[in-house]
Amino acid sequence: MERHALAILEQNDLCNWRDTKQIQASGKQGGTFRAITPKLLYYLIEESQKFGGDVLDQFWEQLGACDDKLKENIEGLKQENFVSAQKSFEALFRGLDPKNVNFKPVLDMAAERLTVVNATVMNPGRRKSGTSTAFSVSEVVNEETDKLLQRVNEEGDFGKRKQELLKALSFKRDGNFCLLTDQAFRPFNKRGLLPTLAHIIPNSVHGKPDTLKCIAMFAGAAAVDEVVHHLNNIGNVMNMQHDAHSSYDNLEWGIEAKEEGGEVKYIFRLVPTDPGIRGMGIITLRDDDEIRFGRGPEGKKLGNGPLPNICNLQLAVARVLKMSGAADIILEWKDHADDDGLYRLFIASEEFCDMLDAKLFLSGRAVVA
């Protein structure tokens, strides 16, 4: 059923989503969302399948909810081998005119996934962990690693001092410079740059059951357990130069982690991938270059880098948002945000608006902290 779904969604003009062109032409935000819905679902399914997630099953379930005849045809489609997008389309809509099908259940599903999956890589305007700390990293960076780990645990999930402790641990794991630009950091170099602590998955997902449920559907229950357990710890952070962090926030690149010879290799990936092309700005790495984590004095003790599954989850979601065109919509929300950072534009469903009204805060022009 995966090949049937991807082929139909890839040839999205076959479905002629109801009123899409007319609404889009009117300039309404809802039309913009509906226009990208097939692509969004395509990439959600494609990336979710790599993790063994359930997005594919949910897609067919919600599509069947659009019409009883459609539900019947889906059961028949399960018995047919994939031949072509056209054949899959004809079997799916046998006895139906797509123009007369109300695709609201599918649109609502896509809207919810966009909202909640987006929260997986979107940094809110107000950090629960707090960037204002009672001391600077220079006060703790020379402490023994075991002492730092103890103090991190004592701070709890979101202690206000925890971020500087994690910065210090990241120095001990990876070294005193930006892994993307090779620029030295303070306090080790008086002329160095101030480090920015980046969370691979933002700790804003803490306490958000809808987001965690969506992660489970996208990537499986094990992914949720790993995210929750390591959300605000060394396995989910790295130090970056501000410029590199900004481009990371804008979904320009991500980290692919893969096992080679029993060890994890971290790969710099542009989004979408473009092997051999250099990263933006002052990033010195090219797509497919290795990011050499673990070069600090305690690299091995601290895991030699962030957790591989967390890196791959963030990269997968970034690809979904960027390649479907959803990232452009997100940036448009940001441009139209109220002073309080709350995005109030109508997208596709009442459920979607409810989520926005429940204060989905977004900051900067960013995705990932």
C-alpha positions as CSV (number, residue, x, y, z in Angstrom):
1,M,0.0,0.0,0.0
2,E,3.0,2.3,0.4
3,R,3.7,2.3,-3.4
4,H,0.0,2.9,-4.1
5,A,-0.1,5.9,-1.7
6,L,3.1,7.5,-2.8
7,A,2.3,7.2,-6.5
8,I,-1.1,8.7,-6.1
9,L,0.2,11.6,-3.9
10,E,3.1,12.2,-6.2
11,Q,0.7,12.6,-9.1
12,N,-1.5,14.9,-6.9
13,D,-3.2,16.5,-9.9
14,L,-5.0,13.2,-10.4
15,C,-6.9,13.8,-7.2
16,N,-7.9,17.3,-8.0
17,W,-8.3,18.2,-4.3
18,R,-11.6,19.9,-3.9
19,D,-11.6,23.7,-4.4
20,T,-7.8,23.9,-4.0
21,K,-7.1,26.0,-7.0
22,Q,-10.0,28.3,-6.4
23,I,-9.2,28.9,-2.8
24,Q,-5.5,29.3,-3.5
25,A,-6.2,31.8,-6.2
26,S,-8.2,33.8,-3.7
27,G,-5.1,34.3,-1.6
28,K,-6.5,32.6,1.5
29,Q,-4.0,30.7,3.7
30,G,-6.2,27.6,3.7
31,G,-5.7,27.3,-0.1
32,T,-2.0,27.5,0.3
33,F,-2.1,24.7,2.8
34,R,-4.4,22.5,0.7
35,A,-2.1,23.0,-2.3
36,I,0.8,21.4,-0.5
37,T,-1.2,18.7,1.3
38,P,-0.4,15.9,-1.2
39,K,3.4,16.7,-1.0
40,L,3.2,17.0,2.8
41,L,1.5,13.6,3.1
42,Y,3.9,12.1,0.5
43,Y,7.0,13.1,2.5
44,L,5.4,12.3,5.9
45,I,4.7,8.7,4.6
46,E,8.1,8.3,3.0
47,E,10.1,9.4,6.0
48,S,7.9,7.7,8.5
49,Q,8.3,4.4,6.7
50,K,12.0,4.6,7.3
51,F,11.3,4.5,11.1
52,G,8.5,2.0,10.9
53,G,5.9,4.6,11.8
54,D,2.1,4.5,11.3
55,V,1.5,7.5,9.1
56,L,0.8,5.3,6.1
57,D,-2.0,3.4,8.0
58,Q,-3.4,6.7,9.2
59,F,-3.5,8.1,5.7
60,W,-5.5,5.2,4.4
61,E,-7.8,5.3,7.4
62,Q,-8.6,9.0,7.0
63,L,-8.9,8.7,3.2
64,G,-11.5,5.9,3.8
65,A,-13.4,8.2,6.2
66,C,-14.0,10.6,3.3
67,D,-16.5,8.3,1.6
68,D,-18.0,4.9,2.1
69,K,-17.3,3.9,-1.5
70,L,-13.8,5.1,-1.2
71,K,-13.3,3.0,1.9
72,E,-14.6,0.0,0.0
73,N,-12.2,0.7,-2.9
74,I,-9.2,0.9,-0.5
75,E,-9.9,-2.6,0.7
76,G,-9.9,-3.7,-2.9
77,L,-6.7,-1.8,-3.6
78,K,-5.0,-3.8,-0.9
79,Q,-5.4,-6.9,-3.1
80,E,-3.8,-5.3,-6.2
81,N,-0.1,-5.2,-7.0
82,F,1.2,-1.8,-7.9
83,V,1.5,-1.1,-11.6
84,S,1.3,2.6,-12.1
85,A,0.0,5.8,-10.5
86,Q,-2.8,5.9,-13.0
87,K,-3.9,2.3,-12.3
88,S,-3.8,2.9,-8.6
89,F,-5.9,6.1,-9.0
90,E,-8.5,4.3,-11.2
91,A,-8.9,1.5,-8.6
92,L,-9.1,3.9,-5.7
93,F,-11.8,6.1,-7.3
94,R,-13.7,3.4,-9.2
95,G,-17.3,4.5,-9.3
96,L,-16.5,7.9,-7.8
97,D,-15.8,11.4,-9.1
98,P,-12.9,12.8,-7.0
99,K,-14.5,16.3,-7.5
100,N,-17.4,15.1,-5.4
101,V,-15.4,13.7,-2.5
102,N,-15.0,15.8,0.6
103,F,-11.4,15.3,1.6
104,K,-11.8,17.1,4.9
105,P,-10.6,14.1,7.1
106,V,-7.4,13.9,5.1
107,L,-6.9,17.7,5.2
108,D,-7.5,17.7,9.0
109,M,-5.0,14.8,9.4
110,A,-2.4,16.7,7.4
111,A,-3.1,19.9,9.3
112,E,-2.6,18.2,12.6
113,R,0.5,16.5,11.5
114,L,2.0,19.7,10.2
115,T,1.2,21.5,13.5
116,V,2.5,18.8,15.8
117,V,5.4,17.4,13.7
118,N,6.5,21.0,13.2
119,A,6.7,21.4,17.0
120,T,9.3,18.6,16.9
121,V,11.8,20.9,15.3
122,M,10.4,24.3,16.1
123,N,11.8,26.3,19.0
124,P,9.1,28.2,21.0
125,G,9.6,31.9,21.8
126,R,9.9,31.2,25.6
127,R,12.2,28.5,26.7
128,K,11.2,26.4,29.7
129,S,14.8,25.7,30.4
130,G,15.7,29.3,30.6
131,T,18.7,30.9,28.9
132,S,19.3,33.3,31.8
133,T,21.5,31.4,34.2
134,A,22.9,32.1,37.6
135,F,26.5,31.7,36.3
136,S,28.4,31.7,33.1
137,V,30.0,28.7,31.4
138,S,33.5,30.0,32.3
139,E,32.6,29.3,35.9
140,V,31.9,25.6,35.4
141,V,33.9,24.6,32.3
142,N,36.9,23.5,34.3
143,E,35.0,21.2,36.6
144,E,35.5,17.5,36.4
145,T,33.2,15.7,34.0
146,D,31.6,13.5,36.7
147,K,30.9,16.6,38.8
148,L,29.2,18.3,35.8
149,L,27.1,15.2,35.1
150,Q,26.1,15.2,38.8
151,R,25.1,18.8,38.7
152,V,23.1,18.3,35.5
153,N,21.1,15.6,37.2
154,E,20.6,17.8,40.3
155,E,19.2,20.6,38.2
156,G,16.3,18.3,37.1
157,D,14.7,18.5,33.7
158,F,14.6,22.3,33.3
159,G,16.8,23.8,36.0
160,K,17.8,27.3,35.1
161,R,21.6,26.5,35.4
162,K,21.4,23.4,33.3
163,Q,22.1,25.0,29.9
164,E,25.5,26.3,30.9
165,L,26.4,22.9,32.4
166,L,25.4,21.3,29.1
167,K,27.6,23.8,27.3
168,A,30.5,22.8,29.4
169,L,29.9,19.1,28.9
170,S,29.6,19.7,25.1
171,F,33.1,21.4,25.2
172,K,34.5,18.3,27.0
173,R,32.8,16.0,24.4
174,D,33.5,17.8,21.1
175,G,36.2,20.4,21.7
176,N,36.5,24.2,22.1
177,F,35.4,25.2,18.6
178,C,32.4,25.1,16.3
179,L,32.3,21.8,14.4
180,L,30.7,23.5,11.4
181,T,33.0,26.5,11.0
182,D,36.2,25.6,13.0
183,Q,36.0,28.9,14.8
184,A,37.3,29.0,18.4
185,F,34.9,29.6,21.3
186,R,35.2,31.7,24.4
187,P,36.2,31.4,27.2
188,F,39.1,29.4,25.7
189,N,40.1,32.1,23.2
190,K,39.7,35.7,24.3
191,R,38.9,36.7,20.7
192,G,36.7,33.6,20.2
193,L,33.0,33.6,19.5
194,L,30.3,33.0,22.1
195,P,28.9,29.5,21.8
196,T,25.2,28.8,21.3
197,L,23.9,25.6,22.8
198,A,21.7,23.9,20.2
199,H,19.1,21.3,21.1
200,I,18.7,18.8,18.3
201,I,15.0,18.3,19.3
202,P,13.8,21.4,21.2
203,N,13.0,20.8,24.8
204,S,9.7,22.6,24.2
205,V,8.1,19.2,23.3
206,H,8.3,18.4,27.1
207,G,4.8,18.1,28.5
208,K,3.0,18.1,25.1
209,P,1.2,14.8,24.8
210,D,-0.1,15.6,21.3
211,T,3.4,16.2,20.0
212,L,4.7,13.0,21.6
213,K,1.8,11.0,20.2
214,C,2.6,12.4,16.8
215,I,6.3,11.5,17.1
216,A,5.2,8.0,18.1
217,M,3.0,7.7,15.0
218,F,5.8,9.2,12.8
219,A,8.8,7.2,14.2
220,G,7.5,4.6,16.7
221,A,7.1,4.4,20.5
222,A,10.8,3.8,21.0
223,A,11.6,7.2,19.5
224,V,9.3,8.9,22.0
225,D,11.0,7.1,24.9
226,E,14.4,8.3,23.7
227,V,13.3,11.9,23.1
228,V,11.7,12.1,26.5
229,H,14.6,10.5,28.4
230,H,17.3,12.6,26.7
231,L,15.5,15.8,25.8
232,N,17.5,18.2,28.0
233,N,20.7,16.2,28.3
234,I,24.1,15.8,26.6
235,G,22.7,13.4,24.0
236,N,20.4,16.1,22.5
237,V,22.8,19.1,22.4
238,M,25.8,20.5,20.7
239,N,27.6,23.9,20.7
240,M,27.5,26.0,17.5
241,Q,28.5,29.3,16.2
242,H,25.5,31.6,15.9
243,D,25.6,31.8,12.1
244,A,25.6,28.0,11.8
245,H,22.8,27.8,14.3
246,S,20.6,30.2,12.4
247,S,20.9,28.2,9.2
248,Y,20.1,25.1,11.2
249,D,17.1,26.8,12.6
250,N,15.9,27.6,9.1
251,L,16.1,23.9,8.1
252,E,19.0,24.5,5.7
253,W,20.9,21.5,7.0
254,G,20.7,18.6,9.4
255,I,22.7,15.7,10.8
256,E,22.5,12.1,9.5
257,A,23.8,9.5,11.9
258,K,24.7,6.1,10.5
259,E,26.6,3.1,11.8
260,E,29.8,2.1,10.0
261,G,32.1,-0.6,11.3
262,G,30.4,-0.7,14.7
263,E,30.8,3.0,15.2
264,V,28.5,6.0,14.5
265,K,29.4,8.4,11.8
266,Y,27.7,11.8,11.7
267,I,27.2,13.3,8.2
268,F,26.5,16.9,7.3
269,R,23.3,17.0,5.1
270,L,21.8,19.9,3.3
271,V,18.0,19.8,3.1
272,P,17.3,18.6,0.5
273,T,20.6,16.7,0.2
274,D,23.0,17.9,-2.5
275,P,26.3,15.9,-2.2
276,G,29.4,17.9,-2.7
277,I,27.8,21.3,-2.2
278,R,29.1,23.5,0.6
279,G,26.9,24.6,3.5
280,M,25.6,28.2,3.6
281,G,27.5,31.2,5.0
282,I,30.7,30.5,6.8
283,I,30.1,26.7,7.2
284,T,33.1,24.9,5.8
285,L,31.5,21.5,5.5
286,R,30.0,20.1,2.3
287,D,27.0,17.8,2.0
288,D,28.2,14.3,2.8
289,D,31.2,15.5,4.9
290,E,31.6,14.0,8.3
291,I,30.9,16.1,11.4
292,R,33.6,15.1,13.7
293,F,32.0,14.9,17.1
294,G,33.9,13.6,20.1
295,R,37.1,15.5,19.7
296,G,37.1,16.8,23.2
297,P,39.1,15.4,26.1
298,E,36.1,13.4,27.4
299,G,34.6,12.5,24.0
300,K,34.4,8.8,24.5
301,K,33.0,9.1,28.1
302,L,30.2,11.4,26.9
303,G,29.1,9.2,24.0
304,N,31.2,10.7,21.1
305,G,28.3,12.7,19.9
306,P,24.5,13.3,20.2
307,L,22.2,10.3,20.0
308,P,21.9,9.0,16.5
309,N,18.1,8.4,16.5
310,I,17.5,12.0,17.7
311,C,19.6,13.3,14.9
312,N,17.9,11.2,12.3
313,L,14.4,12.1,13.6
314,Q,15.1,15.8,13.4
315,L,16.6,15.5,9.9
316,A,13.5,13.4,8.7
317,V,11.1,16.1,10.0
318,A,13.2,18.9,8.5
319,R,13.0,17.1,5.1
320,V,9.2,16.7,5.4
321,L,8.8,20.4,6.1
322,K,11.3,21.7,3.6
323,M,10.6,19.4,0.7
324,S,6.8,19.6,0.9
325,G,6.8,23.4,1.0
326,A,5.4,23.5,4.5
327,A,8.5,25.4,5.8
328,D,7.6,28.3,3.5
329,I,4.2,28.4,5.1
330,I,5.7,28.4,8.6
331,L,7.9,31.3,7.7
332,E,4.9,33.2,6.4
333,W,3.2,32.5,9.8
334,K,6.2,34.1,11.4
335,D,6.0,37.1,9.2
336,H,2.4,37.6,10.2
337,A,2.8,36.9,13.9
338,D,1.2,39.1,16.5
339,D,3.5,40.8,19.0
340,D,3.0,37.9,21.4
341,G,4.3,35.4,18.9
342,L,1.0,33.6,18.4
343,Y,0.1,32.6,14.9
344,R,-3.6,33.1,14.3
345,L,-3.9,32.5,10.5
346,F,-6.5,30.0,9.3
347,I,-4.9,27.0,7.7
348,A,-7.2,24.0,7.2
349,S,-9.4,22.9,10.1
350,E,-11.0,23.9,13.4
351,E,-8.6,21.5,15.1
352,F,-5.7,23.3,13.6
353,C,-6.9,26.7,14.8
354,D,-7.5,25.3,18.3
355,M,-3.9,24.2,18.4
356,L,-2.8,27.6,17.4
357,D,-5.0,29.3,19.9
358,A,-3.6,26.9,22.6
359,K,-0.4,29.0,22.2
360,L,1.9,27.3,19.8
361,F,4.8,29.8,20.2
362,L,7.4,30.1,17.5
363,S,10.5,32.3,17.6
364,G,12.8,34.0,15.2
365,R,12.9,32.6,11.7
366,A,13.7,29.3,13.1
367,V,13.3,25.6,13.4
368,V,15.4,23.8,16.0
369,A,17.3,25.2,18.9
